[in-house]
Amino acid sequence: MEINVTAQNFEKVVLQSERPVLIDFWATWCPPCRMLGPVVAAIAEERDDILVCKVNSDENQALCMKFGVSSIPALFLLKDGKVLDSSVGYRDKNALLRWIDSVI
């Protein structure tokens, strides 16, 4: 299951997670984001070893600034509150899983 993250719940959800965290920064008007959404949702259902979060970039500008997001979709992998790696743009499910496994 994906968790919607905002500035209000970021610390509780992301920073206190005992699992690695995948954050998807997206927007409703972004076609690549809409393509990536089902891929991220499928990974959230299949992988219980990672916490999958979504951040609506239009509604959470402070988080976008915190992560330096200038293009979307933007994906970040975190562990223990630290960014391990990031990726911008669409990736198919296999490519995204390979990236996740290579980082964590």
Secondary structure per residue as TSV (DSSP state, phi and psi in degrees):
chain	resnum	aa	ss	phi	psi
A	1	M	-	360.0	136.5
A	2	E	E	-84.1	146.9
A	3	I	E	-115.2	128.7
A	4	N	E	-78.0	125.3
A	5	V	-	-110.7	137.8
A	6	T	-	-128.6	174.6
A	7	A	T	-61.0	-30.6
A	8	Q	T	-71.9	-33.7
A	9	N	T	-110.7	5.1
A	10	F	H	-56.2	-49.7
A	11	E	I	-62.3	-47.1
A	12	K	I	-64.9	-43.1
A	13	V	I	-80.8	-52.8
A	14	V	I	-87.1	-52.9
A	15	L	I	-71.2	-23.8
A	16	Q	T	-99.0	6.0
A	17	S	-	-71.3	136.2
A	18	E	S	-85.5	-13.1
A	19	R	S	-100.1	157.5
A	20	P	-	-58.7	151.1
A	21	V	E	-121.5	131.2
A	22	L	E	-104.7	120.7
A	23	I	E	-111.2	128.6
A	24	D	E	-109.3	110.7
A	25	F	E	-87.7	125.1
A	26	W	E	-145.8	174.4
A	27	A	-	-149.7	151.5
A	28	T	T	-65.1	-29.9
A	29	W	T	-84.3	-1.6
A	30	C	-	-97.5	108.4
A	31	P	H	-57.2	-44.7
A	32	P	H	-62.6	-31.4
A	33	C	H	-65.2	-41.7
A	34	R	H	-67.2	-31.5
A	35	M	H	-71.5	-39.1
A	36	L	H	-75.8	-26.9
A	37	G	H	-51.1	-51.3
A	38	P	H	-64.7	-30.7
A	39	V	H	-66.0	-47.3
A	40	V	H	-64.0	-40.2
A	41	A	H	-63.0	-40.8
A	42	A	H	-64.5	-41.2
A	43	I	H	-65.0	-39.1
A	44	A	H	-60.6	-37.3
A	45	E	H	-74.1	-33.5
A	46	E	H	-87.6	-29.7
A	47	R	-	-111.2	105.2
A	48	D	T	-91.9	1.5
A	49	D	T	-87.0	-7.7
A	50	I	S	-129.5	152.0
A	51	L	E	-97.6	124.7
A	52	V	E	-105.5	123.9
A	53	C	E	-124.4	151.4
A	54	K	E	-124.0	137.8
A	55	V	E	-124.0	117.9
A	56	N	E	-74.0	112.1
A	57	S	T	-66.5	-30.1
A	58	D	T	-68.8	-31.8
A	59	E	T	-96.0	-6.2
A	60	N	-	-136.8	60.3
A	61	Q	H	-62.1	-32.9
A	62	A	H	-63.3	-40.9
A	63	L	H	-68.6	-37.1
A	64	C	H	-60.7	-43.2
A	65	M	H	-65.9	-40.8
A	66	K	H	-59.1	-38.5
A	67	F	H	-94.7	-3.0
A	68	G	T	70.0	32.5
A	69	V	-	-74.4	120.1
A	70	S	-	-121.0	-14.8
A	71	S	S	-138.4	147.8
A	72	I	S	-129.8	156.9
A	73	P	S	-69.0	141.6
A	74	A	E	-123.3	129.2
A	75	L	E	-113.8	139.1
A	76	F	E	-129.8	137.1
A	77	L	E	-108.5	125.6
A	78	L	E	-123.3	150.2
A	79	K	E	-143.2	132.5
A	80	D	T	53.7	36.1
A	81	G	T	79.0	1.4
A	82	K	E	-109.8	137.9
A	83	V	E	-72.7	122.7
A	84	L	E	-89.7	-38.3
A	85	D	E	-166.4	164.6
A	86	S	E	-143.1	162.1
A	87	S	E	-149.0	141.4
A	88	V	E	-119.7	136.3
A	89	G	S	102.9	174.9
A	90	Y	-	-76.3	141.9
A	91	R	-	-135.8	142.5
A	92	D	-	-73.7	171.1
A	93	K	H	-59.4	-45.9
A	94	N	H	-62.9	-42.5
A	95	A	H	-65.3	-39.9
A	96	L	H	-66.4	-42.2
A	97	L	H	-64.5	-39.9
A	98	R	H	-62.0	-42.3
A	99	W	H	-62.6	-47.8
A	100	I	H	-58.6	-48.9
A	101	D	H	-66.2	-30.3
A	102	S	H	-74.5	-24.1
A	103	V	H	-92.1	-41.9
A	104	I	-	-98.9	360.0
